Amino acid sequence: MLALSLSLFLLFSCSQSDFMSDLRKTIKFYRCAPECIFKHAEITSKTIGFFPGCEEICGILNFNSNLDLSEEQLKVAFKKMHVLNGGVRIENTKLKNLDFFTVNEEQQMFGLDCYTGKLLIRNNSLLTDVRMLWKFFYFQSSSAECEMRIEDNEKLDASLLCDYGFLWTIFGIRVNGNLRDCGCTEHSCQVLFGGLTLLNTTAPSPSLSTITETRGDILIQDTNLHNLSFMESWEILKISDDGYTNHIAINIRNNYEMTRLGILSLKTISNIWESDYIYGNLENLNPDFCLTFEEVVLFLKFKLFFVNLQATFCNYTTTKLCHFETMENLSQNCIHIVGNVIIKGGDEEYLFKLRKVTHIFGTLIIKETNLKNLNFLSELSYMADLQGCPSFKMNALGLQFYNTCTILTGGLRLVNTSVSTEIDNLSNVKTIIGGIDISYTNLENLDFLRSVKEMIAFLNSFVIFRYLDAKLCDISQSDTPKTCQFHELSSLESECVYIIGDLLIDSGDEEYVEKLKNVTYIFGSLTIQNSDLVDFKVLGKLRKIANLNDQIPVIQIINNEKLKTIEHLKIKGTISKGFPTAIIEGHNVFKSTKECMLFQYNSRTNVTYNGGNCINRQANNS
């Protein structure tokens, strides 16, 4: 007897402790008005008189075996309450229904925010009607569902409970052990709640073959599965992503035996929130892993975006496909095209072949044509390229999902953000498709330095900087090809290919200009002045100039009285702080306006010719 009394005391003490903890958390989280807090641990005839007369109540409403009030008495006590912040626990009572909760007359809803509490309805032997739960509006986000359990109510038919009202939005609900249940969480029914999680498994449960619908995220990781064909009845996937949290709804990774998905029966993928996209991740699978064209069409239809998409297209398909080689060789009446479609000058006469195309499994490039519109692509709805990781959700998803990406699509944007060591997850990226915007971050190298290799990449890509707050990094002597620091031409080494510094050819330097015959890049400026040079054949290999000194022009050719032409100067791109400028003086060194304009275009500079521009060349020569 003593032992039994002690056990009951400990159980009561534990329950009381949990109640007080949940109540304190509720009061703090919702900043409840003191007069609208119900502070009692259970609802009975002794405590109901303390129930606040507020429309919005804070409290943990605990209905248990001590309840000695009828549904009608409870309805009177709760008549003003339309919103409850906290939780509801109905356990071991003789209640027959939940109609004592009162809905708002205007909206016909009762608001329950149970972020700090739970909704538990268990072991109520007479309970037969919980349809009031359909009129509950649950204040929550996709990442903050409160615990909901309707269990072991022996007379309750809950077979339709999960599909009406707002309960259909609750994916973590557990409805078990009642007269009839809706859904399951243990792979033994048709509707699977809580999503599908398979970790470290070699053989899936046979009961998964009966699942027709899953509600929640898919996580399949570190398994030996070859595919998902065991989900042979799976037709519907519903996920809950409000778009505000780091959320990968379909995450299939580190399954090194998986060679295909095999989701032949899946027809619908939907997000119950109005967020535009559903995010997936297919990462670290078998090198032979492929997606069928039917699977890709499904993903396109329901707007799936993949952080990692490490897959190829399968060779087998039931869809009629056209394989692209050239527009001339493309079949007529194509609807689905496989390959990278390239439309170039001269292809205009074949464009009628694209009028029925709805899907392109590859990329689309249109270049060097005389097209005025793209009406011939009016039926094109979807394109799928199995290369690259989309960057536009990087801040929300987190950089950890990008650690295996080699191609980043959508550019790279890090703005007004604190960049942590997670930035190292981008270390495998070799190609960025799109623009780069990095500003107002905490990156340490604020005195931004550019290396020779980086500058060469910018020069080769004809990048124009509006602002270039940078200096050139120190050059390693091991850099190849031969790189020389410029001080003066007489002391410059021979056979230089890259020159670092402002290259000056002045009066008396004519005998040393042969040293420049192999120069291709100047990381500085080019000034030729007061010389007796008649042409610049010796600089015939010079192609790029990057000038980080905003005090002097990129190119300056002045006071060279014997100069007849600069046609040998074949510069193909420049970089400077601000727009690159070239100041050129001389009599008829440009033989035509076209020659001047071509120099300006090829060098990517703004040419000032004898104080004017290329258009005024004739006047400038006089």
N, C-alpha and C positions, 0 to 999 in steps of 0.2 A: 504494500500500500504506500509506504514511504517512497519507494523507487518510482512508482507510477506518478505520485504527486510531484516529485522532483522533475520527472520528464515533462509533464504538462507545464510546470513553471518555466523550465528552460525554453520550451517551444513558444510559450506566450511571450517570454522576454525577447526571444529572437525576432518574433513577428512584430512586437512593439518597436524594437530597435530599427527594423527595416522600414516600418511605417514612418517613424520620425525622420529617418534619413531621406526617404522619398519626399516627405512633406517639406522639409527644409530646402531641398533641392528645387522643388516646385515653386516655393515662395520666392526664392532668390532669382530663379530663371525668369519668371513672369512678372516680377516686381508687383506682387499682388497687393491690392488695397486691403488693409488690415480688417476692415469690417466685412470683407467678402471671402474670408478664409474659413473653411470648415476644418477644425483642428482635431476632431475626434477620430479614433482608430477604427470605429465600427458604427454602423447605423442601426439604432434600436429605438424603442419608445423613450428611453432615457436621454438619448443624444439628439433626437430629431428636432427638439425644441431649440437647439443651438444652430440649426441650419440657417445660413444668411439669406436674406431676402433680396439678393442681387441677381441681375441678369447674367453676369459673368462671375463664376465661382472658381476658386482655387481649392483643391483638396484631393485626397485619395479616398474615393467613396468605396467603403468596404462593406459589402453585404455578405454575412456569413450565417452560420447555424444559430446565432443568437438573435437573428432578425425576427421581431415579433410584430411587424407592421404588414398590412395588406398592400396590394398594388394600388388600391384607391387612396389609402392613407399616404403612400409615397408620392402619388401624383399631386395631391394637395400640397405637400411639403415642397415639391420641386417645381411648382407651377411657374415661378418667375425665372427659373434657371434655363437659359438657352445656350450657354457656352460653359464647358468645364475644362479647366486647365489642370492636368494632373493625371488621374487614372481611375479606372473602374474595376473592382474585383467582386464578382458575384460567385460565391463558392459555398456549396453545401446548404443551399436555401430550399424553401418550399415554393419559391416563386414560379408562376406559370407563364408569365410573359414579361416584356420590358416596356410596356406601354406607359409606365409612370414617368418616363422622360418626356419633356414638353418641347415640341418643335416651335421654331419661330414662325409666327403667322404669315409674315410676308414672304419668307424664303422657303418655308416648309422644311426646315432642316434644324438639327441639333448639332452644335459644334463641339467636337472633342479634340483637344490638343493633348495627346498623351506622350509627348516627347520625353517628359521626365517620369512617366509612370507606365502603366500597362493596361491592356484590356483583357481581363481573364474571366471567362464564364465556364465554370467547371463543377461537375458533380452535383447538379441540381436535378433531383429525381423527378420533379413534376413539370419541368420546363418544356414547353412545346412550341412556343412562338417567340422568335427573336427578330421578326421582320422590322422592328424599330431600328435595328442596326443599318438597314438600308437608308434610313433618313439621317444617319449620322454623317456629318462632314468632317473628314479627318485632316486636320491642319498638319501637313508634313511635306517633306521633300523626298526625292528619290533615295537620298542617302540617310534619311532619318526616320525610318518606319519604327513605330513603337512595337513592343511585343504584343501580339494578339493571339489568344488561344481560346477556342471553343471546343471543349473536350469532355467526354464521359458524362454527357447529359442523356440518360438512357431513353427518354421519350421524344427527343428533339430530332425532327427531320430537317437536316441542314443541307440537303442535296442541292438546293438552288441558292444557298446563301451567298456564295462567292461571286455570283454573276450579276447582281443587281445593286442599285444604289451606288454608293462610292466604294463598296467593298471590293469591287472588281479591280480597283487600283492598288489594293494591298497584296503584294506578292509574297510577303513573309508570313502570312496568316497560317495558323495550324488548326485544322478542323478534324478531330480524330475521336473515335470511341463513342460517337453519338448513335442514335438509331440509324441515321443515314448521314454520310459525310459528303463534303465537296472537295475534290482534289486530294492531293496527298503530298507528302514531302519525302517519302521513302520508296519511290519507284514502283508503286504497286497499284496504279490506277491509270486514268487517261490524261488527267490534267495535273501536271507536276508544279507545285508551288516552291518558291525559293530558288528557282533556277536549277541548273544541272552542274554539279561539281564532281569531276573525276580526277583524283590525284594519286599518283604512284600506284596505278592499277594495271594489271595485265589482262584481266577479263571483266567486261562489264556485266552487270546484273541482267539475267534474262528478262526480268520484269520491265526493263526499259523498252522492250519491243512493243509494248502496248501503249506507250505514251503518245498521245496525239497533239498535246499542247504543253509547252513549257512557259512559265511566267517567272521571269528573273534572268539573271546573267548566266552565261555559259563559260565555265572555266574547266579546261581539259589540259592538264599539265603533268609532265614527267611520267607519262604512261608508255606502254608498249603497243598501244592500239595502232592498227594499220589504217583504219578509217572509222566512220561513224555509221556504217550501214546497219548496225544493230538497232539503231533508232528507226526501224523500218516503217513505223506508223506516224512518225513525227511530221505534222503538217503546219503547225502554228508556233511561232516564237514571238512572245511579247516581252519587251524589256521596259524598264522604268528609268529614264534618264532625263532629268529636268535641265540639263545643260550647264549646271553651276558647279559641278564637282569633277574631280579626276575620275573618269569613268570609261572603262573598256568593257563593253557589254558582251562581246564575244572574244574570248581570250584563249587561243589554242597555241600553246608554246611548249618547247622542249619535249616533243614527242618524236623521237628520232626514227621510229619505224613507220610513221604515218606518211603514206604516199598519195592519198587523196582524201577528200572530205566524205563523199558518198552519201550526201543528204538528198537522195533522189525524190523523196516524198514531200520535202519542205516547200510550202507554197506561199506563206505569208510571214513577213518579219515586220513588226510594228513597235513604235514607241508610244506609250500611253500619254506622254507629255507632248507639248507642242514644240519641243526642241527639234531643230531641222535635221539633225544627223544622228546616225547610230555608228558607234566606233567599234572596230574590230582589230584583232592582232593575230596574224599568222606568222609565227616566228620559230626558228630553230626546229624545223621539221626535216623529214628525209630529203636529201638533195634532189630526188626524183618527184617530190610533191608537186601535184598539178591540180588546177581547177578546171572543171568542165565548162564549156561555153554556157551551158544551161545554168550552172551555179553563178557564173559571173553576171549573166542577165538578171538573175534573181537579186543579187547584191546591188546592181545598178538600179533596178526598179524600186527598191526600198531604201535607197540612199545610204548604203554602207560606205564608210570611209575607213581605210586601214592605216594604222600607224606603221606596222610592218606588214608587207605582203610578199613573203618569200615563196614565190610560186611561179610556175609556168602554165601555159595553156595545155590542157590534155589534148592528145591527138585524136581521141575517139569522141564522137558526138553524134547526136541524132538531128542536129540543126544543119541545114544546108548553108555552106559557107563559101565565100569567094576569097581566094588567096591573092593578095595584092603584090604585083611585081612592078608594073607600070600602068599608067592610065590607058595607054594604047592596047595593052594585052588584057585589061580587066574585062571579065565577062559582063554581059548586059543583064539587067533586071536583078542585080544583087540587092539583098536586104541586109545581110551580115557580112562584113569584110574583116579578114584577119590580116594583119600586117600594118606597117607604117605607111599611110597613104600620103604620097607626095604629088602635089599639083604644081607644075612649073610652066614656064613659058612654052607655048606650042601645044599644051594639053587642052586648050579651050574647046577644041572640036569634040573631045571625048567626055565632056562633063555631063552629058545627058545620062551616062551610065550610073551616076550617083543619085539620081532623082528619087529612087525608091529606098535608098540606104537608111536604115534606122539605127544600126549599131556598127561601131568600128572598134575592133579589138586590137588596139595599137594606138599610134599617134597620127595627127593630121598636120601636114605642113603645106602651106600655100605660099609660093615665092615667085617673083620675077614674071608675073602675069599681067595682062591688061584687063583684068576683071573689074567690073564696076559694082558688083554685088555678089552675094553668096546664095542666091535663091535656089540654086541647084541642090543645096543641102537642107532644104526646108523640112524634110522628113527625118533628118538625123536627130535622134533623141539622146543617145548614150554613147559614151566612149570609155574604154577601159584600157589602161596601160599598167601592166604588172611591175612597174619599176617605181621605186622611190617611196618616201615617207612624207605624208602631208604635214606641213609645219604650222598651219594656222591654228591648231588646237594645242600647241606646245605648252603654253602657259597653264592651261587648265589640266592637261593630262599629266604633265611632269616630264622632265627630260629623261627619266629612267627608262621610258619606253622607246627611246631613240638610240640606245647604245649599240645596236647592230645595223643601223641605217648607213648605207653608203651613198644614197641619193636622197636629197632633201628637196621636195617640191613645194612650190608656193613661197620660195624665198626664205630668208631668216630675219625675224624681227624680234629684237630684245630692247624694249623701250620702257622706261620708268619701272625697272625691275631690279631686284637684288639678285645678282648672278652668283650662285653658290658653286661649290666644287662639282655639282651635278653637270656643269657645262662640259665636263670631260666626256659625258655620254655622247657628245657629238664628234668625238675624235676619229670615228671611222668614216665620217662623211667626206666623200671625194668630189661630189658634184652637187651644186646648189642651183636649182632651176627657179629663177625669180630674183627679185631684188633683195638687198641687204640693208637693214636699218637697225643700227646698234647705237642707242643714245640714252643718256641719263641713267646709266647703270653704275654698279660699283666695281667694274673691272679695274684692276690695279694699274695697268699700263696706260695711265692717263697722258703721259708724254709719249704719244703714239708713235711707234717706230715702224718703218717699212723696210723690208729686206730687198735685195736686188732681185731675187726670184719673184717676190710678190709684185714688184714694180714692173718686171718683164711681163707677168701675166696681165696686169692692167694695160700695158702698152699694146700687147698683142690683141687685146680685146677692144681697143679703141675706147677705153673708159675716159669720160670727161668729168673732172671733179669740180663741183661748184665751190666747195671749200676743201682745202687740203692742209690741215694743221698737222704737219708731220715732218720728220727728218729721216735721212737715210741711215740705216743701221751700219755699224762697222762691218767691213768686208773681210771675210776670212781669206788668207792667202791661198787656201786650198781650192777656192772657187774656180771653176773652169767654165767657159774658156778664159784666156788670160785677161785679168782685170788690173788696170793701172790707175794709180792716183795721179791727177794732173796738178802740177804746180806751174811749170812753164814748158813750152814745146821743146826747147833746146835740151832739157834734162829728161824728157819723157822716154821711157823704154820703147823699143821697137816691137812690132808684132802684137800690139794691144788690140783686143777685141771689144772689151768694155772699158770705158773711161769714167772715172769718178771725179767730178769737179767741173768747174766752169772752163770749158775749152776755149782758149784765146789764140787766134792766129793774127799776129800783128806785124808791123814793119820789121823786116830782118828775119822773120821766121820762115821765109820761103824755102830755105835750104833744108828745113827739118820736116816739111809737110809729108814726105814719103813715109814717115813713121805712122801716118794715119790711114794707110791704104787698107788695113784690115778692120778698122773700127766699124762696128755695127750699132752699138748702143752708147749713148752719152747720158750719164746720170748727173746732170747739171745743165748748163746752157752752152750755146754755140755762138761765139762772136768772131767775125772775120772783119778786120778793119785795117786801113792804112797799108794794105799789102799791094804787091805787084802781080798778084795772081790774075790770070786771064780766064780761068775756069776752075771748076772744083772736081775734076776727074779723080783726084786723090781721095775724095770722100764718097766715091761711087758706091761703097758698100754700106754707108750709114743709113739706117732705117728708122731708128727710134731715138727720141730725146725726152727725158723726164727731168724737169727743172723744179726743184723745191725751194728756189730762191725767188721770192716775189718782188725783189728790187730790180731785176733786170729781165728783159724779154727772153723767151725761149730761144729765138733765133735773131741775130742782129748782124746784118751785112751792110757795112757803111764805108764810104770813102776809099773804095778800091778802084782807082782811076782806070786801070787797064782791064777791068773785068768786062767780058763780052757776053757771058751766059752763065746761068746757074742750072742749066738743063741736066747736069750730071748729079745734082743733089736730089736723090730719090727717097726723101723722108716719107715714111708711111705711118706716122702717128706720133703725137706728143702728149705730155702731161705737164700741168703746171698748177700752181696755186691761182685759182681763177681761170678765166679762159685764156688759152695759150695765144701769145702774140708773136708776130714776126715783123721786124722792121728791116726793109730792104731798100737800098739806094743804088743807083747806077743808071747809065744810059742804055736803054733798050735791052736790058738783061733778060726781060721777058719779051719774046718775039710777037706775042699776041695776047689779047685779053684772055682767051681760052687757056693759054699756058699758065698765066698768073692764077686763074681760077682753079686749075687742076692742082697747082702747087698748094694753094690754100686748102683745097679739099683733102688731098692726100696727106698733108702734114697735120691736118686738124688744127690749123692756126687761123688767126684773124690777121691778114696781111695788110700792113701799111707800106705802100709802094711809092717812094718819092713824095711822101707827105699825104698821099691820097689813098685810093683803093684800086683794086684790079679793074673796075669798070672805067675809071678815069685814067687808064694806063697811057693813052695817047697824049693826053694833056700833060701827064706827069713826065713824059719823056722829052717834052719840048723845052 
